[in-house]
Amino acid sequence: MRLVWRFLSGIAVLFVVSIIVFVVTQALPGDLPRLVLGVDAGEEQVEALRVQLGLDRPPLEQYWGWFTGVLSGDWGTSLVSGRPVVEVLGFRIVNSFTLIAIAMLVAVPLSFVVGVWTAARRETVGDRAMLTFSMVTNSLPDFVLGTLLVVLLGTTVFPLFPPVSLFPPGDLPWWYPAQLVLPVMTLVIMAVTYLYRLVRASVIDVLDSEYVQMAHLKGLRGGTILFRHALPNAVIPAVQAASIVFAVSLGGLVVIENLFTFPGVGSALSSAIATHDIPVLQACVLLIATTFFICNTIADLLSARFGLGDR
């Protein structure tokens, strides 16, 4: 029942988000038809475009037409390119999710390894050094970490990888592995330095529990206790947190994709803001909000399945 309520409340939140997105984008400064056509356009052209965009209709009617169009798969037409928004964002969605998926496939297992290793060696020099590094890294904005990686690995210091991720529209991103290294590395470092601390804390909590102490008294070896008792209890909290990190990473793509000139949803959002391409802007924000909702739902399912909410 709790999951049903959370799901319905999430749908309601998405509905509210759609209203906010519509209101905010409509409230952007400037006359949209004039911005699209330029200052030299005549009044007849401006009014014709205003009617074409539906801006002559009441705001509530405009919102309902846009919202029902989104539900039916019609996200509108880009004001800049004149192409359907679905077509504009199609390959960019693939690029962005590929980037995050690769980063998570690397970050989650690595977080387990580092988390278990530091928990088994807590309060040692290695553990304290890793904790310090993670705290410093997580305090840095994404663009600062990405810039440092570009300076170290993409320019004159160690020019190992391309500093930008340019490849032709429509080409699949994994065809260009070298261009993916730096943006993926940025996402992985940000994710691992957060997730590993959750794994470490969970493993330490289990290692300090009474039943583990009893296992020690029964003569079980440390490795057996660590991998049979501690690690399984640390898996689910970390996977639950990974779903949230996935969603947060999607929001951070706006910065990372612009930094590395990566053709994804984040760079499309930034470009849409700069050019007042309202349909593309609305679609990008709704995509990110929907991803947050899906990831939160997955986290709730994991919590309910493994009883994490009752701990």
LINLINJO-V850403 format. One record per residue. RES is the residue in one letter. PHI is phi as a letter, one per 40 degrees, with the letter a starting at -180 (* if undefined). PSI is psi in radians with two decimals (none if undefined). NEAR is the number of other ideal C-beta (glycine too) atoms within 10 Angstrom. Layout:
((RES | PHI | PSI | NEAR) (RES | PHI | PSI | NEAR))
//
This chain:
((M | * | -0.68 | 5) (R | c | -0.70 | 10) (L | c | -0.67 | 13) (V | c | -0.75 | 8) (W | c | -0.75 | 9) (R | c | -0.67 | 17) (F | c | -0.80 | 15) (L | c | -0.68 | 10) (S | c | -0.59 | 10) (G | c | -0.71 | 17) (I | c | -0.73 | 11) (A | c | -0.69 | 10) (V | c | -0.73 | 14) (L | c | -0.67 | 15) (F | c | -0.77 | 11) (V | c | -0.71 | 11) (V | c | -0.70 | 17) (S | c | -0.67 | 20) (I | c | -0.79 | 12) (I | c | -0.78 | 12) (V | d | -0.80 | 21) (F | c | -0.81 | 21) (V | c | -0.78 | 11) (V | c | -0.77 | 12) (T | c | -0.59 | 19) (Q | c | -0.41 | 15) (A | c | 0.06 | 7) (L | c | 2.49 | 12) (P | c | 2.60 | 6) (G | h | 2.72 | 9) (D | c | 1.94 | 12) (L | d | -0.89 | 19) (P | d | -0.66 | 19) (R | c | -0.67 | 15) (L | c | -0.65 | 16) (V | c | -0.76 | 19) (L | c | -0.39 | 16) (G | g | 2.87 | 9) (V | c | -0.33 | 6) (D | c | -0.09 | 6) (A | c | 2.54 | 14) (G | c | 2.87 | 9) (E | c | -0.60 | 8) (E | c | -0.71 | 8) (Q | c | -0.76 | 15) (V | c | -0.78 | 17) (E | c | -0.63 | 13) (A | c | -0.73 | 14) (L | c | -0.63 | 17) (R | c | -0.74 | 16) (V | c | -0.72 | 12) (Q | c | -0.69 | 11) (L | c | -0.12 | 18) (G | g | 0.28 | 12) (L | c | -0.13 | 16) (D | c | -0.13 | 10) (R | c | 2.83 | 14) (P | d | 2.59 | 8) (P | d | -0.72 | 11) (L | c | -0.70 | 8) (E | c | -0.67 | 10) (Q | c | -0.80 | 16) (Y | c | -0.81 | 17) (W | c | -0.66 | 13) (G | c | -0.72 | 14) (W | c | -0.79 | 22) (F | c | -0.79 | 16) (T | c | -0.55 | 10) (G | c | -0.72 | 14) (V | c | -0.78 | 17) (L | c | -0.52 | 9) (S | c | 0.04 | 8) (G | g | 0.05 | 8) (D | c | 1.75 | 14) (W | c | 0.14 | 22) (G | g | -2.98 | 21) (T | b | 2.37 | 19) (S | c | 2.32 | 21) (L | c | -0.33 | 22) (V | c | -0.90 | 16) (S | c | -0.33 | 13) (G | g | 0.16 | 8) (R | c | 2.75 | 12) (P | d | 2.47 | 16) (V | c | -0.66 | 25) (V | d | -0.68 | 14) (E | c | -0.67 | 12) (V | c | -0.71 | 24) (L | c | -0.19 | 24) (G | d | -1.04 | 13) (F | c | -0.48 | 17) (R | c | -0.64 | 22) (I | c | -0.76 | 16) (V | c | -0.78 | 15) (N | c | -0.83 | 28) (S | c | -0.78 | 28) (F | c | -0.54 | 17) (T | c | -0.78 | 16) (L | d | -0.83 | 28) (I | c | -0.68 | 25) (A | c | -0.77 | 12) (I | c | -0.76 | 19) (A | c | -0.74 | 25) (M | c | -0.63 | 21) (L | c | -0.49 | 12) (V | c | -0.75 | 16) (A | c | -0.73 | 26) (V | c | -0.92 | 21) (P | c | -0.69 | 11) (L | c | -0.63 | 16) (S | c | -0.69 | 28) (F | c | -0.79 | 20) (V | c | -0.88 | 12) (V | c | -0.70 | 19) (G | c | -0.78 | 25) (V | c | -0.73 | 20) (W | c | -0.79 | 16) (T | c | -0.57 | 24) (A | c | -0.68 | 23) (A | c | -0.32 | 17) (R | b | 0.67 | 13) (R | c | 2.59 | 14) (E | g | 0.16 | 7) (T | c | 3.05 | 11) (V | c | -0.73 | 8) (G | c | -0.72 | 11) (D | c | -0.82 | 16) (R | c | -0.64 | 13) (A | c | -0.71 | 11) (M | c | -0.70 | 20) (L | c | -0.75 | 16) (T | c | -0.79 | 10) (F | c | -0.75 | 12) (S | c | -0.70 | 20) (M | c | -0.72 | 11) (V | c | -0.77 | 10) (T | c | -0.78 | 16) (N | c | -0.34 | 13) (S | c | -0.21 | 9) (L | c | 2.42 | 15) (P | c | 2.69 | 11) (D | d | -0.71 | 19) (F | c | -0.48 | 14) (V | c | -0.82 | 13) (L | c | -0.78 | 21) (G | c | -0.72 | 26) (T | c | -0.71 | 16) (L | c | -0.72 | 14) (L | c | -0.65 | 20) (V | c | -0.78 | 19) (V | c | -0.74 | 13) (L | c | -0.73 | 14) (L | b | -0.08 | 17) (G | b | -0.04 | 20) (T | b | -2.34 | 10) (T | c | -0.33 | 7) (V | c | -1.15 | 10) (F | b | 1.47 | 10) (P | c | 1.29 | 11) (L | c | -0.57 | 11) (F | b | 2.71 | 18) (P | c | 2.33 | 19) (P | c | -0.23 | 18) (V | b | 2.78 | 14) (S | b | 0.98 | 26) (L | c | 2.27 | 11) (F | a | 2.74 | 17) (P | d | 2.47 | 9) (P | d | 2.37 | 10) (G | g | -0.41 | 9) (D | c | 2.52 | 12) (L | c | 2.41 | 11) (P | c | -0.53 | 23) (W | c | -0.07 | 11) (W | c | -0.25 | 10) (Y | b | 1.21 | 15) (P | c | -0.60 | 11) (A | c | -0.64 | 10) (Q | c | -0.31 | 20) (L | c | -0.30 | 23) (V | c | -0.92 | 19) (L | c | -0.81 | 25) (P | c | -0.67 | 27) (V | c | -0.72 | 25) (M | c | -0.70 | 17) (T | c | -0.84 | 26) (L | c | -0.71 | 26) (V | c | -0.80 | 20) (I | c | -0.78 | 23) (M | c | -0.67 | 24) (A | c | -0.79 | 24) (V | c | -0.74 | 25) (T | c | -0.32 | 23) (Y | c | -0.86 | 19) (L | c | -0.66 | 26) (Y | c | -0.55 | 25) (R | c | -0.58 | 21) (L | c | -0.76 | 19) (V | c | -0.79 | 27) (R | d | -0.83 | 25) (A | c | -0.70 | 15) (S | c | -0.76 | 22) (V | c | -0.76 | 25) (I | c | -0.69 | 17) (D | c | -0.72 | 16) (V | c | -0.72 | 19) (L | c | -0.47 | 19) (D | c | -0.01 | 10) (S | c | 2.86 | 14) (E | c | -0.67 | 7) (Y | c | -0.48 | 9) (V | c | -0.67 | 18) (Q | c | -0.68 | 12) (M | c | -0.66 | 10) (A | c | -0.66 | 17) (H | c | -0.75 | 12) (L | c | -0.51 | 8) (K | c | -0.09 | 8) (G | g | 0.21 | 6) (L | c | 2.51 | 14) (R | c | 2.71 | 10) (G | d | -0.71 | 12) (G | c | -0.69 | 9) (T | c | -0.78 | 10) (I | c | -0.74 | 19) (L | c | -0.82 | 18) (F | c | -0.42 | 11) (R | c | -0.57 | 12) (H | b | -0.82 | 18) (A | c | -0.84 | 23) (L | c | -0.80 | 18) (P | d | -0.59 | 10) (N | c | -0.31 | 16) (A | c | -0.26 | 25) (V | c | -0.92 | 14) (I | c | -0.79 | 16) (P | d | -0.66 | 20) (A | c | -0.71 | 22) (V | c | -0.68 | 18) (Q | d | -0.81 | 19) (A | c | -0.55 | 21) (A | c | -0.60 | 23) (S | c | -0.63 | 19) (I | c | -0.70 | 16) (V | c | -0.64 | 25) (F | d | -0.81 | 24) (A | c | -0.75 | 22) (V | c | -0.66 | 15) (S | c | -0.64 | 25) (L | c | -0.71 | 22) (G | c | -0.65 | 15) (G | c | -0.20 | 20) (L | c | -0.42 | 26) (V | d | -0.74 | 20) (V | c | -0.86 | 19) (I | c | -0.74 | 28) (E | c | -0.62 | 24) (N | c | -0.65 | 17) (L | c | -0.76 | 24) (F | c | 0.15 | 26) (T | f | 0.78 | 14) (F | c | 2.24 | 25) (P | c | 1.42 | 20) (G | b | -2.91 | 29) (V | c | -0.68 | 27) (G | c | -0.80 | 25) (S | c | -0.56 | 24) (A | c | -0.67 | 27) (L | c | -0.79 | 25) (S | c | -0.75 | 17) (S | c | -0.67 | 15) (A | c | -0.63 | 25) (I | c | -0.76 | 16) (A | c | -0.58 | 10) (T | b | 0.06 | 16) (H | f | 0.66 | 18) (D | c | 1.45 | 27) (I | d | -0.82 | 24) (P | d | -0.72 | 21) (V | c | -0.72 | 28) (L | d | -0.82 | 24) (Q | c | -0.73 | 22) (A | c | -0.74 | 25) (C | c | -0.79 | 30) (V | c | -0.73 | 20) (L | c | -0.65 | 18) (L | c | -0.80 | 19) (I | c | -0.76 | 20) (A | c | -0.71 | 20) (T | c | -0.66 | 15) (T | c | -0.71 | 20) (F | d | -0.78 | 20) (F | c | -0.80 | 17) (I | c | -0.76 | 14) (C | c | -0.68 | 19) (N | c | -0.66 | 17) (T | c | -0.74 | 15) (I | c | -0.75 | 17) (A | c | -0.72 | 20) (D | c | -0.70 | 19) (L | c | -0.73 | 15) (L | c | -0.70 | 18) (S | c | -0.77 | 19) (A | c | -0.70 | 14) (R | c | -0.66 | 11) (F | b | 0.17 | 16) (G | g | 0.48 | 9) (L | c | -0.52 | 14) (G | c | -0.30 | 10) (D | c | -0.05 | 7) (R | c | none | 8))
//
